[in-house]
Amino acid sequence: MDPTALAWLGAGLGAGLVALGAGLGIGRLAGPAMEGTARQPEATNDIRTTMIIAAALIEGVALFGLVIAIILAFK
């Protein structure tokens, strides 16, 4: 099999797994945050701030994964 084809296949699978992982991570983050806000409305600002920071970190890891997949595809 052609090594270039395998690189493209690996890049596609990697990008898909990164997107899936980021979606699951943010989903697992947002659910409990909404639940916490519903239970304790006075803590909404603290919960929101923490959730946004954590979501940014998750998206940062996803971006690194996508960059690695792109580098793999064009190597």
PDB file with one MODEL, atoms N, CA, C and O in Angstrom:
MODEL        1
ATOM      1  N   MET A   1       0.845  -1.184   0.000  1.00  0.00           N
ATOM      2  CA  MET A   1       0.000   0.000   0.000  1.00  0.00           C
ATOM      3  C   MET A   1       0.891   1.247   0.000  1.00  0.00           C
ATOM      4  O   MET A   1       1.989   1.244   0.555  1.00  0.00           O
ATOM      5  N   ASP A   2       0.405   2.282  -0.617  1.00  0.00           N
ATOM      6  CA  ASP A   2       1.153   3.530  -0.755  1.00  0.00           C
ATOM      7  C   ASP A   2       1.288   4.232   0.601  1.00  0.00           C
ATOM      8  O   ASP A   2       0.284   4.427   1.286  1.00  0.00           O
ATOM      9  N   PRO A   3       2.512   4.619   1.006  1.00  0.00           N
ATOM     10  CA  PRO A   3       2.687   5.309   2.295  1.00  0.00           C
ATOM     11  C   PRO A   3       1.935   6.639   2.359  1.00  0.00           C
ATOM     12  O   PRO A   3       1.499   7.049   3.435  1.00  0.00           O
ATOM     13  N   THR A   4       1.779   7.310   1.228  1.00  0.00           N
ATOM     14  CA  THR A   4       1.039   8.575   1.225  1.00  0.00           C
ATOM     15  C   THR A   4      -0.431   8.338   1.552  1.00  0.00           C
ATOM     16  O   THR A   4      -1.053   9.120   2.271  1.00  0.00           O
ATOM     17  N   ALA A   5      -0.971   7.256   1.018  1.00  0.00           N
ATOM     18  CA  ALA A   5      -2.377   6.936   1.307  1.00  0.00           C
ATOM     19  C   ALA A   5      -2.563   6.617   2.783  1.00  0.00           C
ATOM     20  O   ALA A   5      -3.559   7.007   3.392  1.00  0.00           O
ATOM     21  N   LEU A   6      -1.598   5.905   3.352  1.00  0.00           N
ATOM     22  CA  LEU A   6      -1.694   5.600   4.783  1.00  0.00           C
ATOM     23  C   LEU A   6      -1.587   6.857   5.634  1.00  0.00           C
ATOM     24  O   LEU A   6      -2.248   6.969   6.666  1.00  0.00           O
ATOM     25  N   ALA A   7      -0.751   7.809   5.200  1.00  0.00           N
ATOM     26  CA  ALA A   7      -0.634   9.071   5.938  1.00  0.00           C
ATOM     27  C   ALA A   7      -1.951   9.827   5.897  1.00  0.00           C
ATOM     28  O   ALA A   7      -2.387  10.370   6.912  1.00  0.00           O
ATOM     29  N   TRP A   8      -2.594   9.869   4.720  1.00  0.00           N
ATOM     30  CA  TRP A   8      -3.889  10.557   4.611  1.00  0.00           C
ATOM     31  C   TRP A   8      -4.957   9.844   5.442  1.00  0.00           C
ATOM     32  O   TRP A   8      -5.793  10.487   6.076  1.00  0.00           O
ATOM     33  N   LEU A   9      -4.921   8.511   5.432  1.00  0.00           N
ATOM     34  CA  LEU A   9      -5.884   7.750   6.233  1.00  0.00           C
ATOM     35  C   LEU A   9      -5.676   8.022   7.721  1.00  0.00           C
ATOM     36  O   LEU A   9      -6.635   8.237   8.462  1.00  0.00           O
ATOM     37  N   GLY A  10      -4.415   8.011   8.148  1.00  0.00           N
ATOM     38  CA  GLY A  10      -4.118   8.300   9.556  1.00  0.00           C
ATOM     39  C   GLY A  10      -4.512   9.716   9.947  1.00  0.00           C
ATOM     40  O   GLY A  10      -5.021   9.948  11.043  1.00  0.00           O
ATOM     41  N   ALA A  11      -4.273  10.669   9.037  1.00  0.00           N
ATOM     42  CA  ALA A  11      -4.646  12.057   9.323  1.00  0.00           C
ATOM     43  C   ALA A  11      -6.164  12.196   9.428  1.00  0.00           C
ATOM     44  O   ALA A  11      -6.666  12.900  10.304  1.00  0.00           O
ATOM     45  N   GLY A  12      -6.880  11.537   8.550  1.00  0.00           N
ATOM     46  CA  GLY A  12      -8.342  11.599   8.607  1.00  0.00           C
ATOM     47  C   GLY A  12      -8.898  10.972   9.869  1.00  0.00           C
ATOM     48  O   GLY A  12      -9.789  11.529  10.509  1.00  0.00           O
ATOM     49  N   LEU A  13      -8.374   9.824  10.220  1.00  0.00           N
ATOM     50  CA  LEU A  13      -8.825   9.174  11.459  1.00  0.00           C
ATOM     51  C   LEU A  13      -8.454  10.002  12.684  1.00  0.00           C
ATOM     52  O   LEU A  13      -9.247  10.138  13.616  1.00  0.00           O
ATOM     53  N   GLY A  14      -7.246  10.553  12.674  1.00  0.00           N
ATOM     54  CA  GLY A  14      -6.814  11.384  13.806  1.00  0.00           C
ATOM     55  C   GLY A  14      -7.680  12.617  13.965  1.00  0.00           C
ATOM     56  O   GLY A  14      -8.078  12.962  15.077  1.00  0.00           O
ATOM     57  N   ALA A  15      -7.976  13.289  12.847  1.00  0.00           N
ATOM     58  CA  ALA A  15      -8.813  14.490  12.919  1.00  0.00           C
ATOM     59  C   ALA A  15     -10.223  14.146  13.402  1.00  0.00           C
ATOM     60  O   ALA A  15     -10.823  14.893  14.175  1.00  0.00           O
ATOM     61  N   GLY A  16     -10.735  13.031  12.948  1.00  0.00           N
ATOM     62  CA  GLY A  16     -12.066  12.612  13.394  1.00  0.00           C
ATOM     63  C   GLY A  16     -12.101  12.288  14.875  1.00  0.00           C
ATOM     64  O   GLY A  16     -13.038  12.668  15.577  1.00  0.00           O
ATOM     65  N   LEU A  17     -11.078  11.586  15.352  1.00  0.00           N
ATOM     66  CA  LEU A  17     -11.029  11.249  16.778  1.00  0.00           C
ATOM     67  C   LEU A  17     -10.843  12.489  17.642  1.00  0.00           C
ATOM     68  O   LEU A  17     -11.396  12.580  18.737  1.00  0.00           O
ATOM     69  N   VAL A  18     -10.056  13.447  17.140  1.00  0.00           N
ATOM     70  CA  VAL A  18      -9.866  14.690  17.890  1.00  0.00           C
ATOM     71  C   VAL A  18     -11.186  15.443  18.003  1.00  0.00           C
ATOM     72  O   VAL A  18     -11.535  15.930  19.078  1.00  0.00           O
ATOM     73  N   ALA A  19     -11.917  15.541  16.902  1.00  0.00           N
ATOM     74  CA  ALA A  19     -13.203  16.243  16.927  1.00  0.00           C
ATOM     75  C   ALA A  19     -14.191  15.532  17.851  1.00  0.00           C
ATOM     76  O   ALA A  19     -14.917  16.175  18.610  1.00  0.00           O
ATOM     77  N   LEU A  20     -14.212  14.217  17.781  1.00  0.00           N
ATOM     78  CA  LEU A  20     -15.105  13.440  18.644  1.00  0.00           C
ATOM     79  C   LEU A  20     -14.739  13.617  20.118  1.00  0.00           C
ATOM     80  O   LEU A  20     -15.616  13.797  20.962  1.00  0.00           O
ATOM     81  N   GLY A  21     -13.448  13.565  20.420  1.00  0.00           N
ATOM     82  CA  GLY A  21     -13.003  13.730  21.798  1.00  0.00           C
ATOM     83  C   GLY A  21     -13.303  15.110  22.350  1.00  0.00           C
ATOM     84  O   GLY A  21     -13.717  15.249  23.501  1.00  0.00           O
ATOM     85  N   ALA A  22     -13.093  16.141  21.522  1.00  0.00           N
ATOM     86  CA  ALA A  22     -13.386  17.501  21.976  1.00  0.00           C
ATOM     87  C   ALA A  22     -14.883  17.680  22.211  1.00  0.00           C
ATOM     88  O   ALA A  22     -15.288  18.306  23.191  1.00  0.00           O
ATOM     89  N   GLY A  23     -15.691  17.144  21.334  1.00  0.00           N
ATOM     90  CA  GLY A  23     -17.145  17.240  21.510  1.00  0.00           C
ATOM     91  C   GLY A  23     -17.617  16.531  22.771  1.00  0.00           C
ATOM     92  O   GLY A  23     -18.444  17.054  23.518  1.00  0.00           O
ATOM     93  N   LEU A  24     -17.088  15.348  22.996  1.00  0.00           N
ATOM     94  CA  LEU A  24     -17.461  14.613  24.211  1.00  0.00           C
ATOM     95  C   LEU A  24     -16.965  15.333  25.464  1.00  0.00           C
ATOM     96  O   LEU A  24     -17.673  15.398  26.469  1.00  0.00           O
ATOM     97  N   GLY A  25     -15.756  15.868  25.401  1.00  0.00           N
ATOM     98  CA  GLY A  25     -15.206  16.570  26.566  1.00  0.00           C
ATOM     99  C   GLY A  25     -16.015  17.799  26.931  1.00  0.00           C
ATOM    100  O   GLY A  25     -16.313  18.028  28.103  1.00  0.00           O
ATOM    101  N   ILE A  26     -16.367  18.584  25.935  1.00  0.00           N
ATOM    102  CA  ILE A  26     -17.159  19.792  26.217  1.00  0.00           C
ATOM    103  C   ILE A  26     -18.569  19.417  26.647  1.00  0.00           C
ATOM    104  O   ILE A  26     -19.161  20.093  27.488  1.00  0.00           O
ATOM    105  N   GLY A  27     -19.104  18.356  26.085  1.00  0.00           N
ATOM    106  CA  GLY A  27     -20.429  17.896  26.513  1.00  0.00           C
ATOM    107  C   GLY A  27     -20.438  17.432  27.959  1.00  0.00           C
ATOM    108  O   GLY A  27     -21.372  17.711  28.710  1.00  0.00           O
ATOM    109  N   ARG A  28     -19.386  16.720  28.337  1.00  0.00           N
ATOM    110  CA  ARG A  28     -19.287  16.267  29.726  1.00  0.00           C
ATOM    111  C   ARG A  28     -19.013  17.419  30.675  1.00  0.00           C
ATOM    112  O   ARG A  28     -19.292  17.320  31.870  1.00  0.00           O
ATOM    113  N   LEU A  29     -18.477  18.495  30.161  1.00  0.00           N
ATOM    114  CA  LEU A  29     -18.214  19.677  30.971  1.00  0.00           C
ATOM    115  C   LEU A  29     -19.479  20.524  31.124  1.00  0.00           C
ATOM    116  O   LEU A  29     -19.783  20.990  32.222  1.00  0.00           O
ATOM    117  N   ALA A  30     -20.205  20.722  30.044  1.00  0.00           N
ATOM    118  CA  ALA A  30     -21.348  21.634  30.054  1.00  0.00           C
ATOM    119  C   ALA A  30     -22.535  21.066  30.837  1.00  0.00           C
ATOM    120  O   ALA A  30     -23.252  21.813  31.502  1.00  0.00           O
ATOM    121  N   GLY A  31     -22.741  19.773  30.762  1.00  0.00           N
ATOM    122  CA  GLY A  31     -23.875  19.170  31.470  1.00  0.00           C
ATOM    123  C   GLY A  31     -23.841  19.417  32.969  1.00  0.00           C
ATOM    124  O   GLY A  31     -24.789  19.978  33.519  1.00  0.00           O
ATOM    125  N   PRO A  32     -22.779  19.013  33.636  1.00  0.00           N
ATOM    126  CA  PRO A  32     -22.705  19.276  35.081  1.00  0.00           C
ATOM    127  C   PRO A  32     -22.673  20.766  35.426  1.00  0.00           C
ATOM    128  O   PRO A  32     -23.160  21.167  36.483  1.00  0.00           O
ATOM    129  N   ALA A  33     -22.101  21.590  34.537  1.00  0.00           N
ATOM    130  CA  ALA A  33     -22.087  23.035  34.810  1.00  0.00           C
ATOM    131  C   ALA A  33     -23.513  23.580  34.796  1.00  0.00           C
ATOM    132  O   ALA A  33     -23.881  24.395  35.642  1.00  0.00           O
ATOM    133  N   MET A  34     -24.307  23.132  33.839  1.00  0.00           N
ATOM    134  CA  MET A  34     -25.712  23.583  33.804  1.00  0.00           C
ATOM    135  C   MET A  34     -26.476  23.050  34.999  1.00  0.00           C
ATOM    136  O   MET A  34     -27.327  23.738  35.562  1.00  0.00           O
ATOM    137  N   GLU A  35     -26.169  21.827  35.381  1.00  0.00           N
ATOM    138  CA  GLU A  35     -26.834  21.247  36.550  1.00  0.00           C
ATOM    139  C   GLU A  35     -26.465  22.020  37.822  1.00  0.00           C
ATOM    140  O   GLU A  35     -27.320  22.278  38.668  1.00  0.00           O
ATOM    141  N   GLY A  36     -25.186  22.384  37.947  1.00  0.00           N
ATOM    142  CA  GLY A  36     -24.746  23.159  39.102  1.00  0.00           C
ATOM    143  C   GLY A  36     -25.383  24.540  39.137  1.00  0.00           C
ATOM    144  O   GLY A  36     -25.736  25.040  40.205  1.00  0.00           O
ATOM    145  N   THR A  37     -25.530  25.156  37.965  1.00  0.00           N
ATOM    146  CA  THR A  37     -26.184  26.465  37.895  1.00  0.00           C
ATOM    147  C   THR A  37     -27.654  26.357  38.285  1.00  0.00           C
ATOM    148  O   THR A  37     -28.190  27.245  38.947  1.00  0.00           O
ATOM    149  N   ALA A  38     -28.303  25.271  37.874  1.00  0.00           N
ATOM    150  CA  ALA A  38     -29.709  25.090  38.223  1.00  0.00           C
ATOM    151  C   ALA A  38     -29.879  24.865  39.730  1.00  0.00           C
ATOM    152  O   ALA A  38     -30.865  25.309  40.318  1.00  0.00           O
ATOM    153  N   ARG A  39     -28.929  24.185  40.342  1.00  0.00           N
ATOM    154  CA  ARG A  39     -29.035  23.910  41.771  1.00  0.00           C
ATOM    155  C   ARG A  39     -28.630  25.106  42.631  1.00  0.00           C
ATOM    156  O   ARG A  39     -29.151  25.300  43.729  1.00  0.00           O
ATOM    157  N   GLN A  40     -27.688  25.907  42.114  1.00  0.00           N
ATOM    158  CA  GLN A  40     -27.183  27.027  42.893  1.00  0.00           C
ATOM    159  C   GLN A  40     -27.041  28.254  41.990  1.00  0.00           C
ATOM    160  O   GLN A  40     -25.938  28.564  41.540  1.00  0.00           O
ATOM    161  N   PRO A  41     -28.133  28.946  41.724  1.00  0.00           N
ATOM    162  CA  PRO A  41     -28.094  30.079  40.787  1.00  0.00           C
ATOM    163  C   PRO A  41     -27.155  31.208  41.209  1.00  0.00           C
ATOM    164  O   PRO A  41     -26.666  31.947  40.355  1.00  0.00           O
ATOM    165  N   GLU A  42     -26.901  31.352  42.486  1.00  0.00           N
ATOM    166  CA  GLU A  42     -26.019  32.442  42.923  1.00  0.00           C
ATOM    167  C   GLU A  42     -24.553  32.184  42.546  1.00  0.00           C
ATOM    168  O   GLU A  42     -23.741  33.108  42.583  1.00  0.00           O
ATOM    169  N   ALA A  43     -24.209  30.953  42.188  1.00  0.00           N
ATOM    170  CA  ALA A  43     -22.830  30.624  41.805  1.00  0.00           C
ATOM    171  C   ALA A  43     -22.660  30.586  40.287  1.00  0.00           C
ATOM    172  O   ALA A  43     -21.670  30.049  39.789  1.00  0.00           O
ATOM    173  N   THR A  44     -23.614  31.148  39.551  1.00  0.00           N
ATOM    174  CA  THR A  44     -23.585  31.074  38.089  1.00  0.00           C
ATOM    175  C   THR A  44     -22.317  31.674  37.502  1.00  0.00           C
ATOM    176  O   THR A  44     -21.712  31.077  36.611  1.00  0.00           O
ATOM    177  N   ASN A  45     -21.906  32.835  37.979  1.00  0.00           N
ATOM    178  CA  ASN A  45     -20.719  33.488  37.401  1.00  0.00           C
ATOM    179  C   ASN A  45     -19.452  32.669  37.627  1.00  0.00           C
ATOM    180  O   ASN A  45     -18.631  32.542  36.719  1.00  0.00           O
ATOM    181  N   ASP A  46     -19.284  32.117  38.811  1.00  0.00           N
ATOM    182  CA  ASP A  46     -18.102  31.293  39.086  1.00  0.00           C
ATOM    183  C   ASP A  46     -18.110  30.028  38.234  1.00  0.00           C
ATOM    184  O   ASP A  46     -17.082  29.640  37.680  1.00  0.00           O
ATOM    185  N   ILE A  47     -19.255  29.397  38.133  1.00  0.00           N
ATOM    186  CA  ILE A  47     -19.369  28.171  37.341  1.00  0.00           C
ATOM    187  C   ILE A  47     -19.096  28.474  35.870  1.00  0.00           C
ATOM    188  O   ILE A  47     -18.380  27.725  35.205  1.00  0.00           O
ATOM    189  N   ARG A  48     -19.660  29.566  35.360  1.00  0.00           N
ATOM    190  CA  ARG A  48     -19.466  29.936  33.957  1.00  0.00           C
ATOM    191  C   ARG A  48     -17.995  30.212  33.661  1.00  0.00           C
ATOM    192  O   ARG A  48     -17.469  29.760  32.644  1.00  0.00           O
ATOM    193  N   THR A  49     -17.339  30.947  34.541  1.00  0.00           N
ATOM    194  CA  THR A  49     -15.919  31.269  34.338  1.00  0.00           C
ATOM    195  C   THR A  49     -15.073  30.003  34.298  1.00  0.00           C
ATOM    196  O   THR A  49     -14.232  29.840  33.415  1.00  0.00           O
ATOM    197  N   THR A  50     -15.295  29.119  35.243  1.00  0.00           N
ATOM    198  CA  THR A  50     -14.548  27.866  35.282  1.00  0.00           C
ATOM    199  C   THR A  50     -14.838  27.020  34.049  1.00  0.00           C
ATOM    200  O   THR A  50     -13.934  26.392  33.499  1.00  0.00           O
ATOM    201  N   MET A  51     -16.097  27.000  33.614  1.00  0.00           N
ATOM    202  CA  MET A  51     -16.467  26.207  32.444  1.00  0.00           C
ATOM    203  C   MET A  51     -15.811  26.754  31.178  1.00  0.00           C
ATOM    204  O   MET A  51     -15.348  25.979  30.341  1.00  0.00           O
ATOM    205  N   ILE A  52     -15.764  28.064  31.028  1.00  0.00           N
ATOM    206  CA  ILE A  52     -15.161  28.662  29.836  1.00  0.00           C
ATOM    207  C   ILE A  52     -13.660  28.377  29.803  1.00  0.00           C
ATOM    208  O   ILE A  52     -13.117  28.080  28.738  1.00  0.00           O
ATOM    209  N   ILE A  53     -12.989  28.460  30.937  1.00  0.00           N
ATOM    210  CA  ILE A  53     -11.558  28.157  30.983  1.00  0.00           C
ATOM    211  C   ILE A  53     -11.313  26.696  30.620  1.00  0.00           C
ATOM    212  O   ILE A  53     -10.414  26.393  29.835  1.00  0.00           O
ATOM    213  N   ALA A  54     -12.098  25.801  31.179  1.00  0.00           N
ATOM    214  CA  ALA A  54     -11.927  24.377  30.878  1.00  0.00           C
ATOM    215  C   ALA A  54     -12.245  24.079  29.418  1.00  0.00           C
ATOM    216  O   ALA A  54     -11.555  23.272  28.794  1.00  0.00           O
ATOM    217  N   ALA A  55     -13.274  24.710  28.861  1.00  0.00           N
ATOM    218  CA  ALA A  55     -13.612  24.496  27.449  1.00  0.00           C
ATOM    219  C   ALA A  55     -12.498  25.007  26.546  1.00  0.00           C
ATOM    220  O   ALA A  55     -12.211  24.396  25.517  1.00  0.00           O
ATOM    221  N   ALA A  56     -11.872  26.112  26.915  1.00  0.00           N
ATOM    222  CA  ALA A  56     -10.761  26.634  26.123  1.00  0.00           C
ATOM    223  C   ALA A  56      -9.585  25.668  26.154  1.00  0.00           C
ATOM    224  O   ALA A  56      -8.918  25.478  25.137  1.00  0.00           O
ATOM    225  N   LEU A  57      -9.322  25.060  27.295  1.00  0.00           N
ATOM    226  CA  LEU A  57      -8.234  24.084  27.377  1.00  0.00           C
ATOM    227  C   LEU A  57      -8.544  22.850  26.532  1.00  0.00           C
ATOM    228  O   LEU A  57      -7.653  22.311  25.874  1.00  0.00           O
ATOM    229  N   ILE A  58      -9.789  22.403  26.543  1.00  0.00           N
ATOM    230  CA  ILE A  58     -10.181  21.260  25.722  1.00  0.00           C
ATOM    231  C   ILE A  58     -10.019  21.597  24.244  1.00  0.00           C
ATOM    232  O   ILE A  58      -9.503  20.788  23.474  1.00  0.00           O
ATOM    233  N   GLU A  59     -10.456  22.783  23.848  1.00  0.00           N
ATOM    234  CA  GLU A  59     -10.321  23.189  22.448  1.00  0.00           C
ATOM    235  C   GLU A  59      -8.854  23.352  22.064  1.00  0.00           C
ATOM    236  O   GLU A  59      -8.483  23.084  20.922  1.00  0.00           O
ATOM    237  N   GLY A  60      -8.018  23.786  23.002  1.00  0.00           N
ATOM    238  CA  GLY A  60      -6.592  23.902  22.728  1.00  0.00           C
ATOM    239  C   GLY A  60      -5.965  22.547  22.430  1.00  0.00           C
ATOM    240  O   GLY A  60      -5.169  22.417  21.501  1.00  0.00           O
ATOM    241  N   VAL A  61      -6.318  21.555  23.207  1.00  0.00           N
ATOM    242  CA  VAL A  61      -5.819  20.200  22.965  1.00  0.00           C
ATOM    243  C   VAL A  61      -6.336  19.689  21.622  1.00  0.00           C
ATOM    244  O   VAL A  61      -5.599  19.034  20.884  1.00  0.00           O
ATOM    245  N   ALA A  62      -7.585  19.980  21.302  1.00  0.00           N
ATOM    246  CA  ALA A  62      -8.138  19.569  20.016  1.00  0.00           C
ATOM    247  C   ALA A  62      -7.406  20.247  18.861  1.00  0.00           C
ATOM    248  O   ALA A  62      -7.163  19.623  17.828  1.00  0.00           O
ATOM    249  N   LEU A  63      -7.060  21.496  19.030  1.00  0.00           N
ATOM    250  CA  LEU A  63      -6.324  22.210  17.989  1.00  0.00           C
ATOM    251  C   LEU A  63      -4.944  21.588  17.783  1.00  0.00           C
ATOM    252  O   LEU A  63      -4.507  21.425  16.644  1.00  0.00           O
ATOM    253  N   PHE A  64      -4.259  21.242  18.860  1.00  0.00           N
ATOM    254  CA  PHE A  64      -2.966  20.571  18.731  1.00  0.00           C
ATOM    255  C   PHE A  64      -3.121  19.250  17.981  1.00  0.00           C
ATOM    256  O   PHE A  64      -2.297  18.920  17.129  1.00  0.00           O
ATOM    257  N   GLY A  65      -4.159  18.504  18.291  1.00  0.00           N
ATOM    258  CA  GLY A  65      -4.406  17.238  17.601  1.00  0.00           C
ATOM    259  C   GLY A  65      -4.651  17.433  16.116  1.00  0.00           C
ATOM    260  O   GLY A  65      -4.158  16.658  15.296  1.00  0.00           O
ATOM    261  N   LEU A  66      -5.408  18.462  15.767  1.00  0.00           N
ATOM    262  CA  LEU A  66      -5.668  18.734  14.354  1.00  0.00           C
ATOM    263  C   LEU A  66      -4.401  19.170  13.632  1.00  0.00           C
ATOM    264  O   LEU A  66      -4.186  18.789  12.481  1.00  0.00           O
ATOM    265  N   VAL A  67      -3.570  19.955  14.282  1.00  0.00           N
ATOM    266  CA  VAL A  67      -2.298  20.365  13.669  1.00  0.00           C
ATOM    267  C   VAL A  67      -1.418  19.158  13.423  1.00  0.00           C
ATOM    268  O   VAL A  67      -0.791  19.058  12.368  1.00  0.00           O
ATOM    269  N   ILE A  68      -1.359  18.242  14.373  1.00  0.00           N
ATOM    270  CA  ILE A  68      -0.576  17.016  14.184  1.00  0.00           C
ATOM    271  C   ILE A  68      -1.143  16.190  13.036  1.00  0.00           C
ATOM    272  O   ILE A  68      -0.382  15.623  12.253  1.00  0.00           O
ATOM    273  N   ALA A  69      -2.465  16.113  12.924  1.00  0.00           N
ATOM    274  CA  ALA A  69      -3.076  15.377  11.810  1.00  0.00           C
ATOM    275  C   ALA A  69      -2.743  16.022  10.475  1.00  0.00           C
ATOM    276  O   ALA A  69      -2.490  15.313   9.501  1.00  0.00           O
ATOM    277  N   ILE A  70      -2.738  17.344  10.404  1.00  0.00           N
ATOM    278  CA  ILE A  70      -2.393  18.033   9.170  1.00  0.00           C
ATOM    279  C   ILE A  70      -0.925  17.808   8.822  1.00  0.00           C
ATOM    280  O   ILE A  70      -0.584  17.564   7.664  1.00  0.00           O
ATOM    281  N   ILE A  71      -0.060  17.891   9.831  1.00  0.00           N
ATOM    282  CA  ILE A  71       1.361  17.641   9.583  1.00  0.00           C
ATOM    283  C   ILE A  71       1.566  16.204   9.076  1.00  0.00           C
ATOM    284  O   ILE A  71       2.370  15.970   8.173  1.00  0.00           O
ATOM    285  N   LEU A  72       0.840  15.254   9.657  1.00  0.00           N
ATOM    286  CA  LEU A  72       0.929  13.874   9.218  1.00  0.00           C
ATOM    287  C   LEU A  72       0.471  13.718   7.774  1.00  0.00           C
ATOM    288  O   LEU A  72       1.061  12.953   7.011  1.00  0.00           O
ATOM    289  N   ALA A  73      -0.566  14.434   7.404  1.00  0.00           N
ATOM    290  CA  ALA A  73      -1.106  14.317   6.044  1.00  0.00           C
ATOM    291  C   ALA A  73      -0.134  14.858   5.003  1.00  0.00           C
ATOM    292  O   ALA A  73      -0.037  14.303   3.908  1.00  0.00           O
ATOM    293  N   PHE A  74       0.578  15.918   5.318  1.00  0.00           N
ATOM    294  CA  PHE A  74       1.433  16.558   4.326  1.00  0.00           C
ATOM    295  C   PHE A  74       2.913  16.180   4.438  1.00  0.00           C
ATOM    296  O   PHE A  74       3.764  16.780   3.782  1.00  0.00           O
ATOM    297  N   LYS A  75       3.207  15.196   5.259  1.00  0.00           N
ATOM    298  CA  LYS A  75       4.596  14.776   5.407  1.00  0.00           C
ATOM    299  C   LYS A  75       4.972  13.794   4.317  1.00  0.00           C
ATOM    300  O   LYS A  75       6.109  13.324   4.275  1.00  0.00           O
TER     301      LYS A  75
ENDMDL
END
